[in-house]
Amino acid sequence: MNYNRLKNLIRYSTLIFLVAISSISCKQTEIISEQRTIQDGKYDSGPNGKSIGTTIKYLSESVKKIDVLTFYKTWEFPKNSEYTKDYLSKISPKEIAISSNVNNESASGTAFVVYFHNYLSGFLTCAHVVEKPDIIYTFFDEDQTIVRSMSFKIRQQIFISDMHGENSVEVVAIDTKKDLAFLKKKLDINDASLKPFNFTVGSTDKLEWGSEIYVLGYPLGNLMLTKGVISIDKSINKRFLSDAMYNKGISGSPVFAILDGNNNFEWIGIASSASAQTVQYLTPKLDIDEKVHNNTEYYGDIFIEEKLLINYGVTYSIPIEEIITFIVRNKSVLRERGYVTDLLPTKD
């Protein structure tokens, strides 16, 4: 074989080899870029046509509605009395009040099961759902110096939906600054099927602009799933911000995110509060049977009242790192009350 023929043969073999590599590379790229969708005849609720309904239904069995009823003994004082808070702290209101009554205030929120063993259950929720002030004052003047009424908390009851038995719910650990509370309830045999919250602990470090999150709770008393998009705001201290729709009752709801586009939920926090503003308005003093019609003159007494208006779409959540820290700091208290804290998501 002469030299030129050998040289041409080598060139031809090299060309065939390069074409083969190119074909393989193109074929691999085609497989990687292919997106497979699931065709199950149902409307999609997750990435790439995957449904998250089964996962949410399973998790919802651990998420409960919580109702708090707080009873107050209220003492009313005469308008010309000029009693201050300092003066009332030194005297029994019964001696100077013109009237008294017992009333109650109700609140609702969301709690979820993080522990269940030997009929002892543990729930997490927000502190402001269960923590109510011991004393409430109202005032005659705008400077809030002359006390109009003084209310003392005399009793508080906490109820968790779908729970049997008459055992009361007890606040075992609470942190009002972090807005977290751990609740205890002894269950009966009818609650043996209660399921602890089955989750994977995530990390808020994985959140970025545009990350999608899910909130599962009881806004206005209805079990609902809402979705939001994360915004990164470094000015917010130890909270993360989303546009998830917030309404009364959603406080204490677990917040999830899906990792890497699969139906792989990770628990990343608890929904706690929303942006809101207080609005003052004039209102007539009406008896129950009275009604003021629109566009008519009113000559009765007029009062100033306040109403809290939620700025929907601005929701703050407590990050999972703060929740774990809360549990770790209260480990000794939880153990004293019968909880095996190693079964809680502490990561320590």
Stockholm file with secondary structure:
# STOCKHOLM 1.0

chainA/1-348         MNYNRLKNLIRYSTLIFLVAISSISCKQTEIISEQRTIQDGKYDSGPNGKSIGTTIKYLSESVKKIDVLTFYKTWEFPKNSEYTKDYLSKISPKEIAISSNVNNESASGTAFVVYFHNYLSGFLTCAHVVEKPDIIYTFFDEDQTIVRSMSFKIRQQIFISDMHGENSVEVVAIDTKKDLAFLKKKLDINDASLKPFNFTVGSTDKLEWGSEIYVLGYPLGNLMLTKGVISIDKSINKRFLSDAMYNKGISGSPVFAILDGNNNFEWIGIASSASAQTVQYLTPKLDIDEKVHNNTEYYGDIFIEEKLLINYGVTYSIPIEEIITFIVRNKSVLRERGYVTDLLPTKD
#=GR chainA/1-348 SS CCHHHHHHHHHHHHHHHHHHHHHHHHHHHHHHHCCCCCCCSSCCCSGGGCCCHHHHHHHHTTEEEEEEEEEEEEEECCTTSCCCHHHHTTSCGGGTCSEEEEEEEEEEEEEEEEEEETTEEEEEECHHHHCCCSEEEEESSTTSCSEEEEEEEEEEEEEETTCCSSCCCEEEEEETTTTEEEEEEECCGGGTTCCCCCCCBCCGGGCCTTCEEEEEECGGGCCEEEEEEEECCTTSTTCEEECCCCCTTCTTCEEEEESTTSSCEEEEEEEEEEEEEEEEEEEECCCTTCCCCTTCCCCSCEEEEEEEEEEEEEEEEEEHHHHHHHHHHTHHHHHHTTCCGGGSSCCC
#=GC SS_cons         CCHHHHHHHHHHHHHHHHHHHHHHHHHHHHHHHCCCCCCCSSCCCSGGGCCCHHHHHHHHTTEEEEEEEEEEEEEECCTTSCCCHHHHTTSCGGGTCSEEEEEEEEEEEEEEEEEEETTEEEEEECHHHHCCCSEEEEESSTTSCSEEEEEEEEEEEEEETTCCSSCCCEEEEEETTTTEEEEEEECCGGGTTCCCCCCCBCCGGGCCTTCEEEEEECGGGCCEEEEEEEECCTTSTTCEEECCCCCTTCTTCEEEEESTTSSCEEEEEEEEEEEEEEEEEEEECCCTTCCCCTTCCCCSCEEEEEEEEEEEEEEEEEEHHHHHHHHHHTHHHHHHTTCCGGGSSCCC
//
